[in-house]
Amino acid sequence: MKSIGLLASAMLALTALPVQASETLAEDNNCLSCHSVEEKVIGPAFKDVAAKYKGQKDAAAMLAAKVRKGGSGVWGPVKMPANPKISDKDLKAIIAWVLAQK
């Protein structure tokens, strides 16, 4: 019985790693300077972004382009700066994490 509890704890810890890693990537790439998960800062809350694009097949590609090129008008007048230096791998992980917010 004790080993089942340890196995369950280990599985929970492993499933949390991608979330923690993606949040760290968002912080390392300055996303959290203007955004937060729960509340609007300068840019929209990530949970609001996830809700807006939920179920849209092209959401990840559209958001990747927005991050790379920047832009304005979707969430208000404040322009999101372009972020061309973020790696494709980091960008993909961050966007997947953002779209998974509830």
N, C-alpha and C positions, 0 to 999 in steps of 0.2 A: 504494500500500500504506500509505503514511504517513497519507493522508486517512482510510482505513478505521479505523486505530487511533485517530485523533482523534475520529472520529464515534462509535466505540464508547465512548471515554472520556466524551464529552459525554452520551451516552445514559445511562451509568451514573450520572453526576453528577445528571442530571435526575430519575432514578428515586429517588435518595436524598433529594431535597428534601422530598417529603411526609413522610417518616419524620423527618427533622430538624425540620421545621416542627411536626409533631405532638408530638414530644418537647419542643420549646420551649414549645408551648402547655400541655402537662402541667406543665411547670415554672412557667410564668407564672401558672397557675391553682392553684398549690400542691398539685397531685396528688403530686408527688415529695417532699413533706414527710412523707408516710405510706406511700408505695409506692415500689418500684423495679421495674425490668423483670425482674431475675433472682432476687431474694431477698425474702422477707417482711421487712418493716420493722415498722410498726405494723399496716398493712393487708397484704393478700396481694400477692405478686409479680404483675405484669401477665401474665407467661407462665403462671402458674397460673390466673388469671382466664380467659385465652384458652382454655386446655385444658378448664376446667370447662364453658364455654359453647360450645365448638366444635360447629358444626352446628345449633345451636338458632336457629330462624328469628326468634324474638322477643328474642334476646339483646341486641341494640343498644338496643331500646326499654326493656327491663327495666333495663339498666345506666344508661341516661339517667335513668330515674325514680329509681333508687337514688342517683345523684349529686345530683340536684336535691333530693330529700327526705331523704337520709341513711338510716340504719338500722343494725341489728345482727342478729347471730344466724347469718348465712350463713357467715362466716369466723371466728367466735369472738365473745367477749363485748364487745370494744371497739367502741363505736358510731362509725360513719362520720358526720361532721357533714354537714348539708345544705349544698349549694352552689347556692343559687338564682340567684346573680348571673352565673354563667358563661353566655356567649352560646350560642345554639343552634348556631351555626356552629362555635365552638370545641369544644363538647361533642360534636358529631357527629364531628369530626376526631379528637379524643382517643379516643373509644370505638372508632372504626374502627382506630386505631393500636394500642390495647390488644388488641383482638380478633385483630389480625394477628401478635401476638407468638408465638414458637415456643420 
